[in-house]
Amino acid sequence: MKALVYKGPEDLQFIDVEDASAGPGEALVRIEAVGICGSDMHAYLGHDDRRPEPLILGHEGAGTIVGGPRDGQRVTINPLVTCGQCDACQSGRENLCPDRQIISMPPREGAFAQFIAIPEKNLVSIPDGVPITKAALAEPLAVSWHAVRLGLEALHPSMSLSAVVLGGGAIGLGAALALRAMGVSDVTIAEPNANRRAFLNAHSDVIAVKQTEETAPLIVDAVGLVATREAASAMVHPGGVILHIGLAEHFGGLDIRRMTLQEVTFIGTYTYTDQDFRDAAAAIFDGRLGPLDWVETRPLSEGASAFADLRAGRSPVPKIILEPWGA
């Protein structure tokens, strides 16, 4: 089969690799759409030691089951593989499983390929009429859905329901859409890139602005830079909540003194629970997250140029989706 393989910093090659094969309890999925995630970009730049070369990246996949009792079913893939037996899994917090694995990290190859093997329990059926490219957004939108759920649960009931999201990529936009779906009407996206800001204003009813004096009880950092953590620390209202999703830089930026004196809650969020994934997928399928028309599709064979365009800031879209069977 063909796959887009990470060979080293800024080196992706579309080459022949060994065919994927399903083991016990797994299904073989013909990948038809797979998104480029920020973590894929980190790996591409050589900034993620969890993803050593050579490796097939990609974990935002959807496609069709090949063989077995569910042959021909269209599915979206929850890429987080957990043990199902530990305390975290048994309490519905599978994302904290100590033995968790995720496709695109060893020992599991990713979905920038024509086929992938994945446990059957990780597959969510796609209703008729839902485009496969929209279903492939389930993974990034589940990240946003999970974070927003935690943030709203932590927000004191006396505080107004308004939020600022730092970053207008897929995770940030997804957080804004999840906030809207969960009843928060006053949502602003702070996005410094003018091209992306213009794109968001044309494709979304949330407001995209520069990172200026906007403040809110709930701040979502969907970037994870020192600068965005500094902004979140300054923008959050006393007694408010900072949700931290982004992983761009490891250290620095938080104003711990202000957070302590103003009793600000900081929540780090990682991936999603199985229920969050299914809830986010359902919200996609029934339209609660809007038309989701802010993606661009390209053939997987052109994946290297897609990464280069993202690296150079040439693509304004929040999400590029690659199609392994494209021309």
C-alpha positions in Angstrom: 0.0 0.0 0.0 1.0 3.7 -0.3 1.7 5.9 2.7 3.1 9.3 3.5 6.1 8.5 5.7 7.9 10.9 8.0 11.7 10.3 7.3 13.1 13.2 9.3 12.6 16.9 9.9 10.6 18.4 7.0 11.0 15.2 5.0 7.8 13.4 4.1 7.8 10.7 1.3 4.9 9.1 -0.4 6.1 5.6 -0.8 5.2 1.9 -0.8 5.1 0.3 2.6 4.0 -3.1 4.0 0.3 -3.7 3.8 -1.7 -3.2 7.0 -3.3 -6.3 8.4 -5.9 -6.6 11.2 -5.2 -8.7 14.3 -7.6 -10.2 16.8 -10.4 -7.7 17.7 -9.3 -5.3 15.0 -10.8 -4.2 11.7 -9.0 -3.2 8.5 -10.1 0.3 7.4 -9.7 1.7 3.9 -8.7 5.3 4.7 -10.6 7.9 2.6 -9.9 11.1 4.5 -7.3 12.0 7.1 -6.7 15.4 8.5 -3.3 17.1 9.3 -3.1 17.9 13.0 -0.8 20.4 14.7 0.9 17.4 16.4 1.7 16.1 13.0 3.3 19.4 12.2 5.3 19.3 15.4 6.6 15.8 14.4 7.3 17.0 10.8 9.5 19.8 12.2 11.4 17.3 14.4 9.9 18.7 17.7 8.2 15.6 19.0 10.4 12.8 20.3 7.3 10.6 20.8 7.2 10.3 17.0 10.6 9.1 15.8 11.3 8.6 12.1 10.6 6.6 10.1 6.9 6.7 10.9 3.5 7.0 9.3 1.8 10.0 10.9 -1.8 11.0 10.9 -4.6 10.2 13.4 -7.7 12.1 12.2 -9.0 9.4 9.9 -12.3 8.1 8.4 -13.0 5.4 5.8 -14.7 2.1 5.1 -14.2 -1.2 6.8 -12.9 -4.0 4.6 -13.8 -7.5 5.4 -15.4 -9.0 8.5 -19.0 -8.7 9.8 -19.0 -4.9 9.3 -17.6 -5.0 5.8 -18.6 -1.9 3.8 -19.5 0.3 6.8 -18.3 3.8 6.7 -16.6 4.8 10.0 -14.7 7.5 11.7 -11.7 6.4 13.9 -11.1 7.1 17.5 -7.3 6.8 17.4 -6.8 6.5 21.2 -6.3 2.8 22.0 -6.7 2.0 25.7 -6.6 -1.1 27.9 -10.2 -1.0 29.0 -9.3 -2.6 32.4 -7.5 0.1 34.5 -9.2 2.4 37.0 -9.1 5.3 34.5 -10.8 3.2 31.8 -13.3 1.8 34.2 -14.2 5.3 35.4 -14.8 6.7 31.9 -11.5 8.6 31.8 -9.9 6.4 29.1 -7.6 9.3 28.0 -5.7 8.9 31.2 -5.1 5.1 30.8 -1.4 4.5 31.7 -1.2 2.0 28.8 -2.8 4.3 26.2 -1.6 4.2 22.7 -2.5 6.5 19.8 -2.1 5.8 16.1 0.8 7.8 14.6 3.0 7.0 17.6 5.0 3.8 18.1 4.0 1.0 18.2 1.0 2.0 16.1 1.5 3.5 12.6 -0.8 6.3 11.6 -3.5 7.0 9.0 -1.6 8.8 6.3 -1.9 5.6 4.4 -4.4 3.7 2.3 -5.3 1.2 5.0 -5.0 1.0 8.8 -5.8 -1.7 11.4 -7.6 -0.5 14.4 -9.6 -2.1 17.3 -13.2 -2.5 16.3 -14.4 -0.7 19.5 -12.6 2.4 18.2 -14.9 2.8 15.2 -18.0 4.9 15.1 -20.4 4.4 12.2 -21.1 7.3 9.9 -24.8 7.9 9.0 -25.8 8.0 5.4 -25.5 11.4 3.8 -22.6 12.6 6.0 -19.6 13.3 3.8 -16.5 11.3 4.7 -14.4 14.5 4.9 -16.8 15.9 7.6 -16.6 12.7 9.5 -12.8 12.9 9.6 -13.2 16.0 11.7 -14.5 13.9 14.6 -11.1 13.5 16.2 -10.0 17.2 16.4 -13.5 18.3 17.3 -13.6 15.7 20.1 -10.5 17.3 21.5 -12.3 20.6 21.6 -15.5 19.1 22.9 -13.8 17.3 25.8 -11.9 20.5 26.8 -15.0 22.7 26.6 -17.0 20.2 28.7 -14.4 20.3 31.4 -14.1 24.0 31.3 -17.9 24.7 31.6 -18.1 22.1 34.5 -15.4 24.0 36.3 -16.8 27.5 35.7 -18.5 29.0 38.8 -22.3 29.3 38.2 -22.2 33.0 39.2 -20.0 33.8 36.2 -21.3 34.9 32.9 -21.1 32.5 30.0 -18.6 34.1 27.6 -15.3 32.9 26.3 -12.2 33.9 24.3 -10.4 31.2 22.3 -6.7 31.8 21.5 -6.0 30.4 18.1 -8.1 29.9 15.0 -6.9 26.6 13.8 -9.1 23.5 13.8 -8.9 23.0 17.6 -9.6 26.6 18.4 -12.4 26.9 15.9 -13.7 23.6 17.2 -13.7 24.9 20.8 -15.7 27.9 19.7 -18.2 25.8 17.9 -18.5 23.4 20.9 -19.0 26.4 23.2 -21.8 27.5 21.0 -23.3 24.0 20.9 -23.2 23.9 24.7 -25.0 27.2 25.2 -22.3 29.8 25.2 -23.4 32.5 22.8 -20.7 35.1 23.5 -17.6 33.6 21.9 -14.6 35.3 20.3 -11.6 33.8 18.5 -8.3 35.6 18.9 -6.3 34.9 15.7 -3.3 37.1 14.8 -2.9 35.7 11.2 -4.7 38.1 8.9 -5.4 35.5 6.2 -6.9 33.0 8.6 -8.8 35.7 10.4 -10.4 36.7 7.1 -11.2 33.1 6.3 -12.8 32.5 9.7 -15.0 35.6 9.3 -16.2 34.4 6.0 -16.9 30.8 7.1 -18.0 31.1 10.7 -20.4 33.1 12.8 -17.9 33.3 15.6 -15.9 36.5 15.6 -12.2 36.4 14.8 -10.2 39.3 16.1 -6.6 40.2 16.9 -5.3 39.3 20.3 -5.9 42.6 22.0 -7.8 43.6 25.2 -10.6 41.0 25.0 -11.3 39.4 28.4 -13.6 36.6 29.6 -14.4 34.2 32.4 -13.3 31.3 30.2 -10.1 31.4 28.1 -9.2 28.5 25.8 -5.5 28.3 24.8 -5.6 26.2 21.7 -2.0 27.1 20.7 0.2 26.5 23.8 2.9 29.1 23.2 4.6 31.1 26.0 2.9 34.2 24.4 -0.6 32.6 24.5 -0.2 31.5 28.1 0.8 35.0 29.0 -2.2 36.3 27.2 -4.5 33.8 28.9 -3.1 34.7 32.3 -3.9 38.4 31.7 -7.3 38.0 29.9 -9.0 35.6 32.3 -11.5 37.2 34.8 -10.9 36.7 38.5 -12.3 33.4 39.5 -12.3 32.2 35.9 -11.0 29.2 34.1 -8.1 28.8 31.6 -8.4 25.7 29.4 -5.0 24.7 28.0 -5.1 22.4 24.9 -2.1 23.5 22.8 1.3 21.9 23.0 3.5 24.2 21.0 6.0 25.1 23.8 6.5 23.2 27.0 7.5 25.8 29.6 6.8 29.4 30.6 4.1 32.0 30.2 1.7 31.5 33.1 1.3 34.3 35.6 1.2 32.1 38.7 0.9 35.0 41.1 -2.2 36.5 39.4 -3.7 33.0 39.0 -3.2 32.4 42.8 -4.4 35.8 44.0 -7.4 35.8 41.7 -8.2 32.1 42.2 -8.0 31.2 38.6 -8.5 27.6 37.7 -6.1 26.1 35.2 -7.1 22.9 33.4 -4.8 20.9 31.1 -6.8 18.8 28.7 -5.6 15.8 26.6 -7.6 14.1 23.8 -11.0 12.9 25.0 -12.9 10.1 26.6 -14.7 7.5 24.5 -18.0 9.2 25.4 -16.7 12.7 24.4 -15.6 11.3 21.1 -19.0 9.8 20.4 -20.8 12.9 21.6 -18.6 15.1 19.3 -19.3 12.8 16.4 -23.0 12.9 17.0 -22.8 16.7 17.1 -21.1 16.6 13.7 -23.7 14.2 12.3 -26.8 16.1 13.5 -25.4 19.6 12.5 -25.0 21.1 15.9 -21.4 22.2 15.0 -22.5 23.9 11.9 -21.7 23.2 8.2 -18.0 22.5 8.9 -17.1 23.9 5.4 -13.7 25.3 6.5 -11.6 22.5 5.2 -9.4 22.0 2.1 -8.9 18.5 0.5 -5.7 17.4 -1.3 -4.5 14.0 -2.4 -2.2 12.2 0.1 0.4 12.0 -2.7 0.7 15.8 -2.3 0.9 15.6 1.5 4.5 16.9 1.6 3.5 20.1 -0.2 0.5 20.5 2.1 2.8 20.4 5.1 5.2 22.9 3.5 2.3 25.3 2.8 1.2 25.0 6.4 4.8 25.5 7.6 5.1 28.7 5.5 1.7 30.1 6.5 0.4 29.9 3.0 -2.9 28.1 3.8 -5.6 30.1 5.6 -7.9 27.1 6.2 -8.1 25.6 9.7 -7.8 22.1 8.4 -6.3 20.3 5.4 -7.7 16.8 4.8 -5.7 14.4 2.7 -7.3 11.7 0.5 -5.2 8.5 0.1 -7.1 7.5 -3.0 -7.1 10.9 -4.6 -5.7 11.6 -8.0 
